[in-house]
Amino acid sequence: MKHIFLLPVLLVAVLTSCSENIDEEDITLIFNNTWNVNENLMRHDDGSITYDAIAWGGLAASLHNSTPINWKNYNQVVFEFATPPSVSTQVMFNGKGKAWGSPGIYKLHCSLRGEDLNNVTQLALQAAEPGRLEIKRIYLNKQNVYVNSTSLWEGTCIFGNWANGFVISADRFADASEGDRLEFIYTTDSSNSFVNYWQFKTIYSGTEHVLEGNADDLNEWGTFTVDEGSTQFTITLTANDVAQLKEHGLFVNGYYAVVSQCNLLQREE
């Protein structure tokens, strides 16, 4: 295992510094170990990491040698890539695979919902094949920021193989504002044993343009992948998203997910 550190020593004192976004906490600096001696990591002056991975090795967080983290304050950990990886990736959390990322994504989200956050013993990023991962940052998203929830759509939409979708009319977005979040409640469909990934696509209804709020999660076809067994994700709306949704409404479809609800989440004034 080879480590090359380019950061000044004084940065070690800020292992878990907060980012400019008050809803996030940067934890990039605690990822300073690899699971395999044949892997390399290099930390750059801007805090980013180059990780030369082997198949099913691991870029791991040093959880016991860093500033304590109150995990119960957070609902997900996000791996943000400087360059979309050419290989599939996976997040390991407390001994099990929690999130799967397809090649070409900019962000890999790992939900912490349903986990024992009183005893976090493991957090690592793995690659399914040998490859170089360029990681811009790794951060936690805080819980309970958006407390006002308005149901925009309820029902049962079984996507199948991109066979079905649903529309939310433009008038339902009359009260939406920049920074609000769309929350989707769903299950991943396991009825087809050959299906091993699950995807969504969200566009302004009647157009070919996808929402901007999760642009970093999208692949070249404008779709994004959700984890097996996951039940919720959110999209933070940009100013243009809000304007387009108020004019066109929203169309949602995807691959082997079953959606039951879409909510608008807003901050409490």
C-alpha positions, 0 to 999 in steps of 0.5 A: 500500500503506497500513500503519497500525501501532497497536503501540508501537515497543518491540514490534518488538524481539520479532519472533518471541516464543514463545507460552505453548504451548511447542510453538508460536512466534508469528510474527505480527509479521513479517507487515508487508507487502502485495503490492499497493499497493491493499491495507491492513493494520492492526496492533492493540494485541493483536497481531492484524491487519486485512488488506483484501485484493484477489483474489490480492494477499498479506499477506507476511512480511518474512523477510530483515528479521526474527530468523532462524527455524530452519524445520527445527524446525517442521512447519506454519504456522497462520493463526488468524482472529479472525473466520472469513473470508467468502472462500476463502484460500490460503497461498503458500510458496516460490512455490507454493500450499501450503494452501487454506482454505474460507470460514468456517474459524477456522484455516488449516494449511499443512504444511511437510513435504517442503519445502526448509526450508534456503532459505525465501524466501516466506510469504504469505496470499492471498484469492481475492476482495476481502475483509477478513481479521481475523487473530488470530495466525500461528504455527509448530508444532514438530516431534517433540513427540509420539514414541510412536505407537500404531496404532488403525486400519489399512486402506483407506477410500475416502470418495468423496462421503461414501459410506464411513467407518470406526469405531474401537472405544472400547476402543482409546482405553483409554490415551488422555489429554488432550493426546494427538493423533490422527494420520490418514494419507491421500491426497487422491483425484484420481479425479474431475476435478470435485473441488477440495476434500477434507474429513473429519468426526470424531464420537463413534461413534453420536452427532452430536457432533464432536470438540472438539480441532479445533473452530477448523478446523470449518465450520458442518457440523462438517467440516474441509478438508485441502490437495490433496496433503496426507497427514497431519493431527492432532487434539489431544484435549481431556479431553471428547474422551478421555472420549467416545471411551472411552465411544463410540469414533470414527467418521470419514468425509468427502469424496474422501480415502483413509485408510490409518491412524489413530494415537494420538500421545503424549508420551514420559514 
